[in-house]
Amino acid sequence: MIQKYKIIRSLLHSEKGATLTPFNKYVFEVNKKANKPEIKKAVEETYKVKVKDVNTMIMSGKWRRVRFKPGKTPDWKKAVVTLQAGSKIDIGT
């Protein structure tokens, strides 16, 4: 089992995440090996909230040119966490 501080890498501040916030959904970058129950437990323990649902997706890396050769940024995992009614994460905006 992965430690809870190694599961959640960051809370993503993006336009997509901002549109989901009124629906009590938050977007996190998480460890690629973490599964849904581990992500749920880590968010509940870290932010002291109740999680209703977790949706995950693997985001494929983009192709970039490094000097004169093509290179690829690493793949990463994104989790959209839905909180129960009455729970809220203070993102400090």
DSSP file (Angstrom, degrees, kcal/mol; ACC not computed):
  #  RESIDUE AA STRUCTURE BP1 BP2  ACC     N-H-->O    O-->H-N    N-H-->O    O-->H-N    TCO  KAPPA ALPHA  PHI   PSI    X-CA   Y-CA   Z-CA
    1    1 A M              0   0    0      0, 0.0     2,-0.2     0, 0.0    33,-0.0   0.000 360.0 360.0 360.0 138.8    0.0    0.0    0.0
    2    2 A I        -     0   0    0      1,-0.1     5,-0.1    31,-0.1     2,-0.0  -0.588 360.0-104.2 -85.0 144.7    1.2    3.5   -0.9
    3    3 A Q    >>  -     0   0    0     -2,-0.2     3,-1.4     1,-0.1     4,-0.9  -0.359  29.5-118.2 -66.6 149.7    1.5    6.2    1.8
    4    4 A K  H 3> S+     0   0    0      1,-0.3     4,-1.4     2,-0.2     3,-0.2   0.798 113.1  53.8 -64.5 -29.0   -1.3    8.8    1.6
    5    5 A Y  H 34 S+     0   0    0      1,-0.2    -1,-0.3     2,-0.2    -2,-0.0   0.624 108.9  49.8 -81.5 -10.9    1.1   11.7    1.0
    6    6 A K  H <4 S+     0   0    0     -3,-1.4    -1,-0.2     1,-0.1    -2,-0.2   0.573 104.9  59.5 -96.1 -12.7    2.6    9.8   -2.0
    7    7 A I  H  < S+     0   0    0     -4,-0.9    24,-2.4    -3,-0.2     2,-0.7   0.953 101.0  53.1 -77.6 -53.1   -0.8    9.1   -3.5
    8    8 A I  E  <  +A   30   0A   0     -4,-1.4    22,-0.2    22,-0.2    -1,-0.2  -0.752  60.4 174.0 -88.0 115.5   -2.0   12.7   -3.9
    9    9 A R  E     -     0   0A   0     20,-2.6     2,-0.3    -2,-0.7    21,-0.2   0.898  61.3 -27.3 -87.1 -44.8    0.6   14.6   -5.9
   10   10 A S  E     -A   29   0A   0     19,-1.6    19,-2.9     2,-0.0     2,-0.6  -0.985  52.7-110.0-165.3 157.5   -1.3   17.9   -6.3
   11   11 A L  E     -A   28   0A   0     -2,-0.3     2,-0.4    17,-0.2    17,-0.2  -0.863  44.6-128.9 -90.2 122.3   -4.7   19.6   -6.5
   12   12 A L        -     0   0    0     15,-2.3     2,-0.9    -2,-0.6    15,-0.4  -0.615  15.9-160.2 -83.0 125.6   -5.0   20.7  -10.1
   13   13 A H        +     0   0    0     -2,-0.4     2,-0.3     4,-0.1    -1,-0.1  -0.852  39.9 133.5-102.7  96.5   -6.0   24.3  -10.7
   14   14 A S  S  > S-     0   0    0     -2,-0.9     4,-2.1     1,-0.1     5,-0.1  -0.830  70.6-101.8-136.4 173.1   -7.4   24.4  -14.2
   15   15 A E  H  > S+     0   0    0     -2,-0.3     4,-1.7     2,-0.2     5,-0.1   0.902 123.2  51.0 -65.1 -40.5  -10.4   25.8  -16.1
   16   16 A K  H  > S+     0   0    0      1,-0.2     4,-1.1     2,-0.2    -1,-0.2   0.918 110.8  48.6 -62.1 -43.9  -12.0   22.3  -16.1
   17   17 A G  H  > S+     0   0    0      1,-0.2     4,-1.1     2,-0.2    -1,-0.2   0.857 108.4  54.4 -65.2 -35.3  -11.4   22.0  -12.3
   18   18 A A  H  < S+     0   0    0     -4,-2.1    -1,-0.2     1,-0.2    -2,-0.2   0.849 106.9  50.7 -67.8 -34.2  -12.9   25.4  -11.7
   19   19 A T  H  < S+     0   0    0     -4,-1.7    -1,-0.2     1,-0.2    -2,-0.2   0.760 110.9  49.6 -74.9 -22.9  -16.1   24.5  -13.6
   20   20 A L  H ><>S+     0   0    0     -4,-1.1     5,-1.5     1,-0.2     3,-1.3   0.689  89.3  82.3 -86.4 -19.3  -16.5   21.3  -11.5
   21   21 A T  G ><5S+     0   0    0     -4,-1.1     3,-2.0     1,-0.3    -1,-0.2   0.870  85.2  56.4 -57.6 -42.2  -16.0   23.0   -8.1
   22   22 A P  G 3 5S+     0   0    0      0, 0.0    -1,-0.3     0, 0.0    -2,-0.1   0.761 104.4  55.5 -61.8 -21.0  -19.7   24.2   -7.8
   23   23 A F  G < 5S-     0   0    0     -3,-1.3    -2,-0.2    -4,-0.2     3,-0.1   0.221 123.3-107.0 -93.2  13.9  -20.7   20.5   -8.3
   24   24 A N  T < 5S+     0   0    0     -3,-2.0    59,-2.8     1,-0.2     2,-0.4   0.837  78.3 132.8  65.3  35.8  -18.6   19.5   -5.3
   25   25 A K  E   < - B   0  82A   0     -5,-1.5     2,-0.4    57,-0.2    -1,-0.2  -0.955  35.0-169.9-119.9 138.4  -15.9   17.9   -7.6
   26   26 A Y  E     - B   0  81A   0     55,-2.4    55,-3.1    -2,-0.4     2,-0.5  -0.960  14.9-137.1-129.0 145.6  -12.2   18.4   -7.3
   27   27 A V  E     - B   0  80A   0    -15,-0.4   -15,-2.3    -2,-0.4     2,-0.3  -0.884  24.0-179.5-109.2 129.0   -9.4   17.3   -9.7
   28   28 A F  E     -AB  11  79A   0     51,-2.8    51,-2.6    -2,-0.5     2,-0.6  -0.924  29.1-132.6-124.5 148.2   -6.2   15.8   -8.4
   29   29 A E  E     -AB  10  78A   0    -19,-2.9   -20,-2.6    -2,-0.3   -19,-1.6  -0.912  41.8-177.5 -92.4 126.6   -3.0   14.5  -10.0
   30   30 A V  E     -AB   8  77A   0     47,-2.2    47,-0.8    -2,-0.6   -22,-0.2  -0.756  34.2 -76.5-124.8 167.6   -2.4   11.2   -8.3
   31   31 A N    >   -     0   0    0    -24,-2.4     3,-1.3    -2,-0.3    -1,-0.1  -0.387  40.2-129.8 -61.6 137.7    0.2    8.4   -8.3
   32   32 A K  T 3  S+     0   0    0      1,-0.3    -1,-0.1    43,-0.1    46,-0.1   0.755 106.2  50.7 -65.8 -24.6   -0.2    6.2  -11.4
   33   33 A K  T 3  S+     0   0    0     44,-0.1    -1,-0.3     2,-0.0     2,-0.2   0.520  86.6 107.4 -90.6  -6.0   -0.2    3.0   -9.3
   34   34 A A    <   -     0   0    0     -3,-1.3     2,-0.2   -27,-0.1    -4,-0.1  -0.478  57.3-148.9 -76.2 142.2   -2.9    4.2   -6.9
   35   35 A N     >  -     0   0    0     -2,-0.2     4,-2.3     1,-0.0     5,-0.2  -0.525  31.1 -93.3-103.6 176.6   -6.4    2.7   -7.1
   36   36 A K  H  > S+     0   0    0      1,-0.2     4,-2.6     2,-0.2     5,-0.2   0.891 121.4  49.3 -61.2 -45.8   -9.8    4.2   -6.3
   37   37 A P  H  > S+     0   0    0      0, 0.0     4,-2.3     0, 0.0    -1,-0.2   0.893 112.6  49.2 -62.4 -36.8  -10.1    3.0   -2.7
   38   38 A E  H  > S+     0   0    0      2,-0.2     4,-2.3     1,-0.2    -2,-0.2   0.901 111.9  48.2 -66.8 -40.3   -6.6    4.2   -1.9
   39   39 A I  H  X S+     0   0    0     -4,-2.3     4,-2.4     2,-0.2     5,-0.2   0.921 111.6  50.5 -64.8 -43.7   -7.3    7.6   -3.5
   40   40 A K  H  X S+     0   0    0     -4,-2.6     4,-2.3     1,-0.2    -2,-0.2   0.931 112.5  45.9 -59.4 -47.6  -10.6    7.9   -1.5
   41   41 A K  H  X S+     0   0    0     -4,-2.3     4,-2.3     1,-0.2     5,-0.2   0.894 112.2  51.2 -64.1 -40.8   -8.9    7.1    1.8
   42   42 A A  H  X S+     0   0    0     -4,-2.3     4,-2.3     2,-0.2     5,-0.2   0.901 111.8  46.3 -65.0 -41.7   -6.0    9.5    1.1
   43   43 A V  H  X S+     0   0    0     -4,-2.4     4,-2.4     2,-0.2     6,-0.3   0.914 113.0  50.0 -67.3 -42.2   -8.3   12.4    0.3
   44   44 A E  H  X>S+     0   0    0     -4,-2.3     4,-1.0    -5,-0.2     5,-0.5   0.908 116.2  41.3 -63.1 -42.2  -10.5   11.7    3.3
   45   45 A E  H  <5S+     0   0    0     -4,-2.3    -2,-0.2    -5,-0.2    -1,-0.2   0.869 118.8  44.6 -74.9 -36.6   -7.6   11.6    5.7
   46   46 A T  H  <5S+     0   0    0     -4,-2.3    -2,-0.2    -5,-0.2    -3,-0.2   0.934 127.2  25.6 -74.4 -46.1   -5.7   14.5    4.2
   47   47 A Y  H  <5S-     0   0    0     -4,-2.4    -2,-0.2    -5,-0.2    -1,-0.2   0.429  98.0-126.2-102.1  -0.4   -8.5   17.0    3.8
   48   48 A K  T  <5 +     0   0    0     -4,-1.0     2,-0.3    -5,-0.3    -3,-0.2   0.932  66.7 124.2  54.9  52.1  -10.9   15.7    6.6
   49   49 A V      < -     0   0    0     -5,-0.5     2,-0.5    -6,-0.3    -1,-0.2  -0.820  65.1-108.6-130.8 170.6  -13.9   15.4    4.2
   50   50 A K        -     0   0    0     -2,-0.3    34,-2.4    34,-0.2     2,-0.4  -0.925  29.9-147.4-105.6 124.6  -16.3   12.6    3.1
   51   51 A V  E     -C   83   0A   0     -2,-0.5    32,-0.3    32,-0.2     3,-0.1  -0.773  16.6-177.5 -95.5 131.9  -15.8   11.3   -0.4
   52   52 A K  E     -     0   0A   0     30,-2.9     2,-0.3    -2,-0.4    31,-0.2   0.855  67.3  -3.8 -91.4 -43.8  -18.8   10.1   -2.4
   53   53 A D  E     -C   82   0A   0     29,-1.8    29,-2.9     2,-0.0     2,-0.4  -0.992  52.8-152.4-153.2 152.7  -17.1    8.9   -5.6
   54   54 A V  E     -C   81   0A   0     -2,-0.3     2,-0.4    27,-0.2    27,-0.2  -0.995   9.2-172.8-131.3 126.1  -13.8    8.7   -7.4
   55   55 A N  E     -C   80   0A   0     25,-2.4    25,-3.3    -2,-0.4     2,-0.3  -0.974  11.9-168.6-116.1 132.7  -13.3    8.7  -11.2
   56   56 A T  E     +C   79   0A   0     -2,-0.4     2,-0.3    23,-0.2    23,-0.2  -0.864   9.9 177.0-122.4 155.4   -9.8    8.1  -12.6
   57   57 A M  E     -C   78   0A   0     21,-2.2    21,-3.1    -2,-0.3     2,-0.6  -0.982  28.8-124.8-153.2 146.2   -8.2    8.4  -16.0
   58   58 A I  E     -C   77   0A   0     -2,-0.3     2,-0.6    19,-0.2    19,-0.2  -0.832  23.8-151.8 -91.7 122.5   -4.7    8.0  -17.4
   59   59 A M  E     -C   76   0A   0     17,-3.6    17,-2.4    -2,-0.6     2,-0.2  -0.850  16.0-133.8 -95.9 121.1   -3.6   11.1  -19.3
   60   60 A S        -     0   0    0     -2,-0.6    15,-0.1    15,-0.2    13,-0.1  -0.474  23.6-108.1 -77.2 146.4   -1.1   10.2  -22.0
   61   61 A G        -     0   0    0     12,-0.2     2,-0.3    -2,-0.2    14,-0.1  -0.272  32.3-115.8 -69.9 157.7    2.0   12.3  -22.3
   62   62 A K        -     0   0    0     12,-0.2    11,-2.6     1,-0.0     2,-0.5  -0.671  23.3-112.7 -96.7 150.2    2.5   14.7  -25.2
   63   63 A W  E     +D   72   0B   0     -2,-0.3     2,-0.3     9,-0.2     9,-0.3  -0.693  42.1 173.1 -82.0 128.8    5.1   14.4  -27.9
   64   64 A R  E     -D   71   0B   0      7,-3.5     7,-4.3    -2,-0.5     2,-0.6  -0.902  34.1-113.5-129.7 158.4    7.7   17.2  -27.7
   65   65 A R  E     -D   70   0B   0     -2,-0.3     2,-0.6     5,-0.3     3,-0.0  -0.857  24.0-164.3 -96.8 125.2   10.8   17.8  -29.6
   66   66 A V  E >   -D   69   0B   0      3,-3.1     3,-2.4    -2,-0.6     2,-0.5  -0.939  67.3 -48.3-109.6 111.3   14.0   17.6  -27.4
   67   67 A R  T 3  S-     0   0    0     -2,-0.6    -2,-0.0     1,-0.3     0, 0.0  -0.509 123.3 -27.1  56.5-111.1   16.9   19.2  -29.3
   68   68 A F  T 3  S+     0   0    0     -2,-0.5    -1,-0.3     2,-0.1    -3,-0.0   0.314 125.8  78.9-113.6   9.1   16.5   17.6  -32.7
   69   69 A K  E <  S-D   66   0B   0     -3,-2.4    -3,-3.1     0, 0.0     2,-0.2  -0.877  82.9-109.4-117.1 148.0   14.8   14.3  -31.6
   70   70 A P  E     +D   65   0B   0      0, 0.0     2,-0.3     0, 0.0    -5,-0.3  -0.548  41.1 178.0 -73.3 141.0   11.2   13.7  -30.7
   71   71 A G  E     -D   64   0B   0     -7,-4.3    -7,-3.5    -2,-0.2     2,-0.4  -0.897  19.3-133.4-136.9 167.0   10.6   13.0  -27.0
   72   72 A K  E     -D   63   0B   0     -2,-0.3    -9,-0.2    -9,-0.3     3,-0.1  -0.978  12.9-130.4-128.8 134.5    7.5   12.3  -24.9
   73   73 A T        -     0   0    0    -11,-2.6   -12,-0.2    -2,-0.4    -9,-0.0  -0.470  47.9 -88.7 -73.0 155.4    6.4   13.7  -21.6
   74   74 A P        -     0   0    0      0, 0.0   -12,-0.2     0, 0.0     2,-0.1  -0.267  37.6-110.7 -69.9 152.4    5.5   11.1  -19.0
   75   75 A D        -     0   0    0    -14,-0.1     2,-0.3   -15,-0.1   -15,-0.2  -0.473  40.5-172.3 -71.2 151.2    1.9    9.6  -18.7
   76   76 A W  E     - C   0  59A   0    -17,-2.4   -17,-3.6    -2,-0.1     2,-0.4  -0.944  20.6-116.8-145.3 165.8    0.1   10.6  -15.5
   77   77 A K  E     -BC  30  58A   0    -47,-0.8   -47,-2.2    -2,-0.3     2,-0.4  -0.886  20.8-162.9-112.6 134.9   -3.1    9.8  -13.7
   78   78 A K  E     -BC  29  57A   0    -21,-3.1   -21,-2.2    -2,-0.4     2,-0.4  -0.927   3.0-163.4-115.7 139.4   -5.9   12.2  -13.0
   79   79 A A  E     -BC  28  56A   0    -51,-2.6   -51,-2.8    -2,-0.4     2,-0.7  -0.988   9.0-156.8-125.1 129.8   -8.7   11.6  -10.4
   80   80 A V  E     -BC  27  55A   0    -25,-3.3   -25,-2.4    -2,-0.4     2,-0.5  -0.926  19.0-161.5-102.7 113.7  -12.0   13.5  -10.2
   81   81 A V  E     -BC  26  54A   0    -55,-3.1   -55,-2.4    -2,-0.7     2,-0.5  -0.860   5.4-156.6-104.6 123.3  -13.2   13.3   -6.6
   82   82 A T  E     -BC  25  53A   0    -29,-2.9   -30,-2.9    -2,-0.5   -29,-1.8  -0.865  13.3-150.8 -98.0 126.4  -16.8   13.9   -5.8
   83   83 A L  E     - C   0  51A   0    -59,-2.8   -32,-0.2    -2,-0.5     3,-0.1  -0.623  20.8-103.8 -95.2 155.7  -17.5   14.9   -2.2
   84   84 A Q    >   -     0   0    0    -34,-2.4     3,-2.1    -2,-0.2   -34,-0.2  -0.336  54.7 -77.2 -70.7 159.0  -20.7   14.3   -0.2
   85   85 A A  T 3  S+     0   0    0      1,-0.3    -1,-0.1    -2,-0.0     3,-0.1  -0.327 120.8  26.6 -59.5 134.6  -23.1   17.2    0.3
   86   86 A G  T 3  S+     0   0    0      1,-0.4     2,-0.3    -3,-0.1    -1,-0.3   0.188  96.4 109.9  95.9 -16.3  -21.8   19.5    3.0
   87   87 A S    <   +     0   0    0     -3,-2.1    -1,-0.4   -37,-0.1     2,-0.3  -0.685  41.5 173.0 -91.6 147.7  -18.1   18.7    2.5
   88   88 A K        -     0   0    0     -2,-0.3     2,-0.5   -41,-0.1    -4,-0.0  -0.987  27.1-140.2-154.8 142.3  -15.8   21.2    1.0
   89   89 A I        -     0   0    0     -2,-0.3     2,-0.9   -40,-0.0   -41,-0.1  -0.925  21.9-135.7-104.5 125.5  -12.0   21.6    0.4
   90   90 A D        +     0   0    0     -2,-0.5    -2,-0.0     1,-0.2     0, 0.0  -0.708  24.1 179.4 -81.5 109.0  -10.6   25.0    1.0
   91   91 A I        -     0   0    0     -2,-0.9    -1,-0.2     0, 0.0   -80,-0.0   0.483  37.6-126.4 -92.6  -2.8   -8.4   25.6   -2.0
   92   92 A G              0   0    0      1,-0.1    -2,-0.1    -3,-0.0     0, 0.0   0.906 360.0 360.0  65.6  45.7   -7.3   29.1   -0.8
   93   93 A T              0   0    0      0, 0.0    -1,-0.1     0, 0.0    -3,-0.0   0.468 360.0 360.0 -83.1 360.0   -8.2   31.1   -3.9
